[in-house]
Amino acid sequence: MDIQLGRELFMFDGFNHWCDTAQEKFKAANVSSNKVLCIDAKGRVCAWGAHFMEAAKDGAYPVRVYLLRDDMAETPNAIVRGGSDEQ
């Protein structure tokens, strides 16, 4: 199976970077978290906090954030969800 993602929007170079900047990065990219896919350096999907912690434990940063598809345009006034288990 060949999976084609949209363009890369941004990346996180470590767990603390994700914790400290995720909301800002999503807002700056004008996209909501339900329109992206986060992939760690080992090719695993990171969907919530435990996944980002596992990536840190396994040395699997950077985590890159891609649009699911290029035709899923950014969302004006995107709602950025907060909390420790959300990106």
N, C-alpha and C positions, 0 to 999 in steps of 0.2 A: 504494500500500500504506500502510495506517495502522498504525503500531506503537504499542502501548499499554504503557507501563512501569508498574511499581509505584511506590510513593511514594518521594520523595527522602529519603535517609538523612542525607547530609552532603555537604560539598564541600571541595575543595582550592583555595586561592586562588593557588597558585604551585607550581613544581616543588619548591622546598625544603620547602614546607609538606607536600607529598605525601611526600617522603623522611622528614621528621621526625615525621610524625603518623599515617601510614597504619595501622600496626599498632595503635596506640592507638584510632583511630577505628573500625576493624573490631571490635575487642574491645568497646568501649563500646556499639556498635550490636548486639552479640551476633549477628553474621552472618558467614558465611564468604565469601570473595571469589568463589566459584563461584555465588553466588546474587544477584550484583549486576551492573550494567552501568555503566561509567564513561563519561561523554560530555563531551567538551570543548566550549568555547564556539562552535566551528565545526560542531558536530554529529557529530564523529568519535568512534568508539569508542576508548577507551584501555584496552588489555588488558595491557600490560607496560611496563617502564621506557622503552624507546625511544619509545613513543607519548606518554608523559608529557613526555619531553624535547622531542619534536617540538611538542607543544602549547606548551611554554615558548618555543621558537624562533619559533613563529608567533603568539605573543601570544594563545593560545586558552584561557587560564584565565579564569574558574574551570572546573574539571572537577567535574561533579556526579555523585554516586553514587546510583543508584536500585536498589531491589529489582527483579529481573526481572519479578516479578508480586507483587501484594499478597497472594496466597494462598501465597506462599513465605515462611512465617513465619521469624523469626529462629531461629537454631540454638543451643540450649543448649550451652555449652562449645565454641563454634565454634573450629575450628583455624585460626589465623592463620598463613599461610605467610609466611616472611620472604625476604629476599634483594633484591638491587638490581633484579631484573627482575619482581618481583611486587608487587601492591598489597596 
